[in-house]
Amino acid sequence: MSFIRSIPYTALHKEDWVFATLEQSVGQTGRILLSDIASFNPDAWNASKSDPASKYSYIEVSSVSHLTGRIENPVLLSWEELASKTRAKLRAAKGDILLSAVRPEKGVCAVVPEHLDGAVVSNAFIVIRSNRVSPELLFFLLVAPSTLRELGDMAKGSTIPAITIKQLKNYSLPFTSLPLEFESEARKLIRNRSEELSKPKSLADVIDEVLSERLEATNRATNTSEGQDTNGFLVPYAKISERFDVAYLMPLLAQESWRDPVVRLKDLSEDIRIGQQVQVDDLQDRGIPFIRVQDLSHEELFVSQRNLVYVAPTKVKFTVAEGDLLMTRVGGLSGKCTVVTEALDGAAINQHILRIRLTHARPEFVAMYFKSRWGREQLAGITVGAAQSFLQLSAVQNLTIPCPSLEVQDEIIQRVKSEINGDQESDVLDAFKLMPFQLECVQKVTEAITNGNRKLRVELPTGVGSSKIAAAIIGSLLIRKAVLKVLYVTDRALLAEQIDEMMRQTASDLFSGKLRVLIERGFRARSVQQLQSALDHGTDLVVLHNVNKSRLPDLELLNDKNKIYLTFTPVGFNGQEGNLVAVPDYTFASSIRI
């Protein structure tokens, strides 16, 4: 009978007679015994025989990403710190392969790079040293789906399943021969992968990783269960009784790919409508902000304010509000999805943009979904038109998204925000060598601005390093891409020189090649004309650092809703009329004191 499998008599010599181990023996003929091509845990680390004055790179399981197959977060420890680690038992050399013994089916596996040669390794790993094939080729053989599936079946333990070295020595790879002809290709793949992964992640990449980890129930690329195939979807006949088009069937099939309920966009919204047409001649330099397609970006979560135009109030039919979701609907750039910030509350949108007013989902979460590969697939599936593609309003209303609880949505939003260029921002803050209270101030201000606040004041006592705090805030916001051009204003030459020196020597190398950084050097604001000229050159953020109010007689210059204002003042600022920041309608989103 086809569902009965026979086990060769020779397989019964194994000490372990549990089903998973015996099953793995079936069909071993022609397979490659792993112990024939590699050794295991070849080098131990002994604290008593190591130099107490040295520092050591230490690799834990959490240091290796199962998504990238790379050692991303090794830690540098002193001898004392390392000696206190009960799992610090092994050493690894360049080219060794680290395979997590715990839940091996997850594929937590990496090749040790040259700069980590001699690193100490947790014994939660099994160190595999190849002796017949290149480490790169063996790595790909170990992380092959068929290999990981078998290793997972071999793992023992109900709470924390793990494999042993003994099991791994007796394990045979599910391949009939070593594909040595692919060794150079494996080396190239590892090298290219490392170069690619060293680049900053895009917003879409981060969103895909977070949504896949938190929400996805099945993997379309590899799942071959009922309803899916490696080349697409298999549609049960019962589901095509009504209609046989992609736009109708995709939402039905999408439900099977998510842990949470799938909800149509119209059921999460109170209103979805198309913007209005405005003639070019009606655009002007002042009035109601008018949002166009170019103000929305796949790489930004919020609507850009860098190149806004305006229209007269009499030309506006309806406006958007803070938290509205905007989606482009015409042309090759259709499907760009961003969120309206507080500064653009009351703006108008053109006819190529949809306004979606959500009531039962977080706008940032929905925007993130439509920036993900799943959202982009759906949008591509409903795009129509030959000469010019566009999204029909009715089709957008029927788009579906996985809808977890608001608490989970908030967790996903924060996770994505924290991971966007997180390494670069950490490098910036580390470079400034901030004291704990300075770091706390920087984090509060950058979070407030990233979350849409446009006007903030920081009160600092004399002597706490306000210049360093200001420079760190500027660097952090540039890394986050919350701003692209900063104007630093002070009437004290010393403060200007300090900021310029810190940004030039401490952080300039961190921005090179990663962001377009335009920082106006601090200057003494001796005239309104000088300030006006600086403000008119695309400034996103204006930092006012202990500026004497007498230097700036026309305070209306500092009341532009499209800019972010950050004011540093001494402790005890009372906000009386006539003070620098007491301009008409000037309200503080946050007041931060130390």
Secondary structure in CASP SS format (residue, H / E / C, confidence):
PFRMAT SS
TARGET T0000
AUTHOR 0000-0000-0000
METHOD secondary structure of the structure
MODEL  1
M C 1.00
S C 1.00
F C 1.00
I C 1.00
R C 1.00
S C 1.00
I C 1.00
P C 1.00
Y H 1.00
T H 1.00
A H 1.00
L H 1.00
H H 1.00
K C 1.00
E C 1.00
D C 1.00
W C 1.00
V C 1.00
F H 1.00
A H 1.00
T H 1.00
L H 1.00
E H 1.00
Q H 1.00
S H 1.00
V C 1.00
G C 1.00
Q C 1.00
T C 1.00
G C 1.00
R C 1.00
I E 1.00
L E 1.00
L H 1.00
S H 1.00
D H 1.00
I C 1.00
A E 1.00
S E 1.00
F E 1.00
N C 1.00
P C 1.00
D E 1.00
A E 1.00
W C 1.00
N C 1.00
A H 1.00
S H 1.00
K H 1.00
S C 1.00
D C 1.00
P C 1.00
A C 1.00
S C 1.00
K E 1.00
Y E 1.00
S E 1.00
Y E 1.00
I E 1.00
E C 1.00
V H 1.00
S H 1.00
S H 1.00
V E 1.00
S E 1.00
H C 1.00
L C 1.00
T C 1.00
G C 1.00
R E 1.00
I E 1.00
E C 1.00
N C 1.00
P C 1.00
V E 1.00
L E 1.00
L E 1.00
S E 1.00
W H 1.00
E H 1.00
E H 1.00
L H 1.00
A H 1.00
S C 1.00
K C 1.00
T C 1.00
R C 1.00
A E 1.00
K E 1.00
L E 1.00
R E 1.00
A C 1.00
A C 1.00
K C 1.00
G C 1.00
D C 1.00
I E 1.00
L E 1.00
L E 1.00
S E 1.00
A C 1.00
V E 1.00
R C 1.00
P H 1.00
E H 1.00
K H 1.00
G C 1.00
V C 1.00
C E 1.00
A E 1.00
V E 1.00
V C 1.00
P C 1.00
E H 1.00
H H 1.00
L H 1.00
D C 1.00
G C 1.00
A C 1.00
V E 1.00
V E 1.00
S E 1.00
N C 1.00
A C 1.00
F E 1.00
I E 1.00
V E 1.00
I E 1.00
R E 1.00
S E 1.00
N C 1.00
R C 1.00
V C 1.00
S C 1.00
P H 1.00
E H 1.00
L H 1.00
L H 1.00
F H 1.00
F H 1.00
L H 1.00
L H 1.00
V C 1.00
A C 1.00
P H 1.00
S H 1.00
T H 1.00
L H 1.00
R H 1.00
E H 1.00
L H 1.00
G H 1.00
D H 1.00
M H 1.00
A C 1.00
K E 1.00
G C 1.00
S C 1.00
T C 1.00
I C 1.00
P C 1.00
A E 1.00
I C 1.00
T C 1.00
I H 1.00
K H 1.00
Q H 1.00
L H 1.00
K H 1.00
N C 1.00
Y C 1.00
S E 1.00
L E 1.00
P C 1.00
F C 1.00
T C 1.00
S C 1.00
L C 1.00
P C 1.00
L H 1.00
E H 1.00
F H 1.00
E H 1.00
S H 1.00
E H 1.00
A H 1.00
R H 1.00
K H 1.00
L H 1.00
I H 1.00
R H 1.00
N H 1.00
R H 1.00
S H 1.00
E H 1.00
E H 1.00
L H 1.00
S C 1.00
K C 1.00
P C 1.00
K C 1.00
S C 1.00
L H 1.00
A H 1.00
D H 1.00
V H 1.00
I H 1.00
D H 1.00
E H 1.00
V H 1.00
L H 1.00
S H 1.00
E H 1.00
R H 1.00
L C 1.00
E E 1.00
A C 1.00
T C 1.00
N C 1.00
R C 1.00
A C 1.00
T C 1.00
N C 1.00
T C 1.00
S C 1.00
E C 1.00
G C 1.00
Q E 1.00
D E 1.00
T C 1.00
N C 1.00
G E 1.00
F E 1.00
L C 1.00
V C 1.00
P C 1.00
Y H 1.00
A H 1.00
K H 1.00
I H 1.00
S C 1.00
E C 1.00
R C 1.00
F C 1.00
D C 1.00
V H 1.00
A H 1.00
Y H 1.00
L H 1.00
M H 1.00
P H 1.00
L H 1.00
L H 1.00
A H 1.00
Q H 1.00
E H 1.00
S H 1.00
W E 1.00
R C 1.00
D C 1.00
P C 1.00
V E 1.00
V E 1.00
R E 1.00
L H 1.00
K H 1.00
D H 1.00
L C 1.00
S E 1.00
E E 1.00
D E 1.00
I E 1.00
R E 1.00
I E 1.00
G C 1.00
Q E 1.00
Q C 1.00
V C 1.00
Q C 1.00
V H 1.00
D H 1.00
D H 1.00
L C 1.00
Q E 1.00
D C 1.00
R C 1.00
G C 1.00
I E 1.00
P E 1.00
F E 1.00
I E 1.00
R C 1.00
V H 1.00
Q H 1.00
D H 1.00
L C 1.00
S C 1.00
H C 1.00
E C 1.00
E C 1.00
L C 1.00
F E 1.00
V C 1.00
S C 1.00
Q C 1.00
R C 1.00
N C 1.00
L C 1.00
V E 1.00
Y E 1.00
V E 1.00
A C 1.00
P H 1.00
T H 1.00
K H 1.00
V C 1.00
K C 1.00
F C 1.00
T C 1.00
V C 1.00
A C 1.00
E C 1.00
G C 1.00
D C 1.00
L E 1.00
L E 1.00
M E 1.00
T E 1.00
R C 1.00
V E 1.00
G C 1.00
G C 1.00
L C 1.00
S C 1.00
G C 1.00
K C 1.00
C E 1.00
T E 1.00
V E 1.00
V C 1.00
T C 1.00
E H 1.00
A H 1.00
L H 1.00
D C 1.00
G C 1.00
A C 1.00
A E 1.00
I E 1.00
N E 1.00
Q C 1.00
H C 1.00
I E 1.00
L E 1.00
R E 1.00
I E 1.00
R E 1.00
L E 1.00
T C 1.00
H C 1.00
A C 1.00
R C 1.00
P H 1.00
E H 1.00
F H 1.00
V H 1.00
A H 1.00
M H 1.00
Y H 1.00
F H 1.00
K H 1.00
S C 1.00
R H 1.00
W H 1.00
G H 1.00
R H 1.00
E H 1.00
Q H 1.00
L H 1.00
A H 1.00
G H 1.00
I H 1.00
T E 1.00
V E 1.00
G C 1.00
A C 1.00
A C 1.00
Q C 1.00
S C 1.00
F E 1.00
L E 1.00
Q C 1.00
L H 1.00
S H 1.00
A H 1.00
V H 1.00
Q H 1.00
N C 1.00
L C 1.00
T E 1.00
I E 1.00
P E 1.00
C C 1.00
P C 1.00
S C 1.00
L H 1.00
E H 1.00
V H 1.00
Q H 1.00
D H 1.00
E H 1.00
I H 1.00
I H 1.00
Q H 1.00
R H 1.00
V H 1.00
K H 1.00
S H 1.00
E H 1.00
I C 1.00
N C 1.00
G H 1.00
D H 1.00
Q H 1.00
E H 1.00
S H 1.00
D H 1.00
V H 1.00
L H 1.00
D H 1.00
A H 1.00
F H 1.00
K C 1.00
L C 1.00
M C 1.00
P H 1.00
F H 1.00
Q H 1.00
L H 1.00
E H 1.00
C H 1.00
V H 1.00
Q H 1.00
K H 1.00
V H 1.00
T H 1.00
E H 1.00
A H 1.00
I H 1.00
T H 1.00
N C 1.00
G C 1.00
N C 1.00
R C 1.00
K E 1.00
L E 1.00
R E 1.00
V E 1.00
E E 1.00
L E 1.00
P C 1.00
T C 1.00
G C 1.00
V C 1.00
G C 1.00
S H 1.00
S H 1.00
K H 1.00
I H 1.00
A H 1.00
A H 1.00
A H 1.00
I H 1.00
I H 1.00
G H 1.00
S H 1.00
L H 1.00
L H 1.00
I H 1.00
R H 1.00
K C 1.00
A C 1.00
V C 1.00
L C 1.00
K E 1.00
V E 1.00
L E 1.00
Y E 1.00
V E 1.00
T E 1.00
D C 1.00
R C 1.00
A H 1.00
L H 1.00
L H 1.00
A H 1.00
E H 1.00
Q H 1.00
I H 1.00
D H 1.00
E H 1.00
M H 1.00
M H 1.00
R H 1.00
Q H 1.00
T H 1.00
A H 1.00
S H 1.00
D H 1.00
L H 1.00
F H 1.00
S C 1.00
G C 1.00
K C 1.00
L C 1.00
R C 1.00
V C 1.00
L E 1.00
I E 1.00
E E 1.00
R E 1.00
G E 1.00
F E 1.00
R E 1.00
A C 1.00
R C 1.00
S C 1.00
V H 1.00
Q H 1.00
Q H 1.00
L H 1.00
Q H 1.00
S H 1.00
A H 1.00
L H 1.00
D C 1.00
H C 1.00
G C 1.00
T C 1.00
D C 1.00
L E 1.00
V E 1.00
V E 1.00
L E 1.00
H E 1.00
N C 1.00
V C 1.00
N C 1.00
K H 1.00
S H 1.00
R H 1.00
L C 1.00
P C 1.00
D C 1.00
L H 1.00
E H 1.00
L H 1.00
L H 1.00
N C 1.00
D C 1.00
K C 1.00
N C 1.00
K C 1.00
I E 1.00
Y E 1.00
L E 1.00
T E 1.00
F E 1.00
T E 1.00
P E 1.00
V C 1.00
G C 1.00
F C 1.00
N C 1.00
G C 1.00
Q C 1.00
E C 1.00
G C 1.00
N C 1.00
L C 1.00
V C 1.00
A C 1.00
V C 1.00
P C 1.00
D C 1.00
Y C 1.00
T C 1.00
F C 1.00
A C 1.00
S E 1.00
S E 1.00
I E 1.00
R E 1.00
I C 1.00
END
